[in-house]
Amino acid sequence: MKEPELIVILLNLVIVLIAYFMIYPKLAGADGNKLAISDIFASGISIIIAGTLFWNSGQEFNALFFKLNWFWFTLFTYAAIEIPLMLWYYKRNNVWESFSS
C-alpha cells in the first residue's frame, strides 16, 4: 500500500472511531435521524480533509481491483470502515426502532 492510500484510510478510521465512540453517543444517542445528519457531517469532514491534501494532484488510489481518484477512494474506504461499526452501534443502541416511530 502506498502512502496516500494509508493517509486516507487512517484519516477515515480516526474520524469513524471518534464519531462512534465519542460524539454520536453524546450527540445523537439512539435517534437514527440525528445519527444520519451527524454522519453526513463526519463523512464531509473526511472528504474536505482528503480534498485539501489531494485536490488536483492527479494521484490515483489503488482500491484492490481498480483505481479511483481521491474523492471516490475516500468515500469508498469511509463506507467500508463505517458500515460494520454502524451496524454494531445500531444494534447495541436499538437505533432501528427510532425509524419506525
RAQUIPE-V73832 format. One record per residue. RES is the residue in one small letter. PHI is phi as a letter, one per 20 degrees, with the letter a starting at -180 (NA if undefined). BURIAL is # if it has 9 or more other ideal C-beta (glycine too) atoms within 8 Angstrom, else .. D_CENTER is the distance of its C-alpha to the mean C-alpha in Angstrom with 1 decimal. Layout:
RES;PHI;BURIAL;D_CENTER  RES;PHI;BURIAL;D_CENTER
This chain:
m;NA;.;19.7  k;e;.;20.1  e;f;.;19.0  p;g;#;16.8  e;f;#;14.6  l;f;#;14.6  i;g;#;13.7  v;f;#;10.5  i;f;#;9.6  l;f;.;10.8  l;g;#;9.0  n;f;#;5.5  l;f;#;7.4  v;f;.;9.1  i;f;#;6.7  v;f;#;5.4  l;f;#;9.1  i;f;#;10.5  a;f;#;8.9  y;f;#;10.2  f;d;.;13.3  m;c;.;14.5  i;e;#;13.5  y;f;#;13.0  p;f;#;16.2  k;e;.;18.1  l;e;.;16.9  a;d;#;16.3  g;m;#;17.9  a;d;#;18.5  d;e;#;18.4  g;f;#;16.2  n;f;.;16.7  k;f;#;15.7  l;f;#;12.5  a;f;.;11.7  i;f;.;12.7  s;f;#;10.9  d;f;#;7.5  i;f;.;8.7  f;f;.;9.6  a;f;#;6.6  s;f;#;4.8  g;f;.;8.5  i;f;#;9.0  s;f;#;7.0  i;f;#;9.0  i;f;.;12.0  i;f;#;12.2  a;f;#;11.9  g;f;#;14.4  t;f;.;16.7  l;e;#;16.9  f;c;.;17.4  w;g;.;18.7  n;l;.;22.1  s;e;.;22.1  g;m;.;22.6  q;f;.;20.5  e;e;.;19.7  f;d;#;17.0  n;e;.;18.0  a;d;#;15.9  l;m;.;18.6  f;d;.;20.9  f;b;.;20.1  k;d;.;19.3  l;c;#;16.7  n;e;.;16.6  w;f;#;14.0  f;f;#;12.3  w;f;.;12.1  f;f;#;11.3  t;f;#;8.2  l;f;#;7.1  f;f;#;8.6  t;f;#;7.4  y;f;#;3.6  a;f;.;5.5  a;f;.;7.9  i;f;#;6.6  e;f;#;5.3  i;g;.;8.4  p;f;.;11.0  l;f;#;10.1  m;f;#;9.9  l;f;.;13.2  w;f;.;14.7  y;f;#;14.0  y;f;#;15.4  k;f;#;18.3  r;f;.;19.1  n;d;#;19.2  n;l;#;20.7  v;f;#;18.2  w;g;#;19.5  e;f;.;22.8  s;f;#;21.6  f;e;.;21.2  s;e;.;24.8  s;e;.;26.4
